Amino acid sequence: MLIAVRAEVESVEHWRDKFKTHGELFKSQGVSVAHMGSSEENKVIAVFETDDVEEFKRIFNDPSTAEAMAEDKITGGVEMFILDEAFTP
């Protein structure tokens, strides 16, 4: 299953560097791959491939995730999307 998380950050470069230090946290959420992207307005997105959506959501709402986001200098606008449908044109 894919889960996307969008947020606003102080610095895209800082976010990219710090994001990559959270491997153990992501593994605990059942994440096998995390795709990263950004826009020019310091908005970022991560798309996670996970085999356990419920555990991902539980840990996402845990204080340890809030601490990780603070380290990443996330300033707000955090949204989570469960990508539960695909369309092939």
C-alpha distance (Angstrom), angle and dihedral (degrees) to the residues before:
residue distance angle dihedral
M1 . . .
L2 3.80 . .
I3 3.79 124.8 .
A4 3.81 123.2 -174.3
V5 3.80 123.4 -157.2
R6 3.79 119.9 -168.0
A7 3.80 124.5 -168.3
E8 3.78 145.7 157.6
V9 3.82 117.7 -115.5
E10 3.79 139.0 -172.5
S11 3.82 92.1 -124.7
V12 3.80 129.8 8.3
E13 3.82 91.7 -151.9
H14 3.82 92.1 52.4
W15 3.81 91.1 46.5
R16 3.82 92.0 50.9
D17 3.81 92.1 50.7
K18 3.82 96.4 45.6
F19 3.83 94.3 40.4
K20 3.79 88.9 63.1
T21 3.82 91.4 58.0
H22 3.82 92.7 65.3
G23 3.80 97.3 75.3
E24 3.79 95.8 125.9
L25 3.81 92.0 48.9
F26 3.81 90.6 51.1
K27 3.81 92.3 46.8
S28 3.80 89.3 53.8
Q29 3.82 86.9 57.4
G30 3.81 91.3 55.5
V31 3.82 91.9 -105.6
S32 3.81 116.6 159.2
V33 3.84 98.4 171.5
A34 3.80 134.2 13.1
H35 3.81 119.3 -161.5
M36 3.82 116.4 -157.7
G37 3.79 133.1 -157.5
S38 3.80 141.3 160.3
S39 3.77 145.2 -166.7
E40 3.78 130.2 -139.6
E41 3.83 91.9 -102.3
N42 3.84 94.0 67.6
K43 3.78 91.7 -97.5
V44 3.78 116.6 139.9
I45 3.77 137.3 -171.2
A46 3.77 132.7 -162.1
V47 3.79 121.9 -167.5
F48 3.78 112.4 -159.5
E49 3.79 127.5 -160.3
T50 3.82 105.9 -148.1
D51 3.78 135.3 170.3
D52 3.83 93.0 -156.1
V53 3.81 115.2 50.1
E54 3.81 94.4 174.4
E55 3.80 92.9 52.5
F56 3.81 90.2 45.7
K57 3.81 90.5 54.2
R58 3.81 93.2 44.2
I59 3.80 93.2 52.7
F60 3.82 91.9 40.1
N61 3.82 87.3 62.7
D62 3.83 93.3 45.0
P63 3.84 122.0 106.1
S64 3.83 89.7 -116.8
T65 3.79 89.2 65.8
A66 3.80 91.1 48.7
E67 3.82 88.2 53.2
A68 3.81 90.9 50.4
M69 3.80 90.9 49.6
A70 3.80 90.3 50.7
E71 3.82 89.4 53.1
D72 3.80 88.4 51.1
K73 3.83 88.8 53.2
I74 3.80 93.9 -122.2
T75 3.79 106.0 177.0
G76 3.79 100.9 -170.6
G77 3.77 146.9 -71.7
V78 3.80 93.3 98.9
E79 3.80 112.2 172.4
M80 3.80 130.7 169.4
F81 3.80 124.0 -152.7
I82 3.81 125.7 -170.4
L83 3.81 105.8 -146.0
D84 3.79 96.9 -147.7
E85 3.78 100.6 153.7
A86 3.80 135.1 54.8
F87 3.78 130.5 -165.8
T88 3.79 125.3 -161.9
P89 3.82 111.0 -163.0
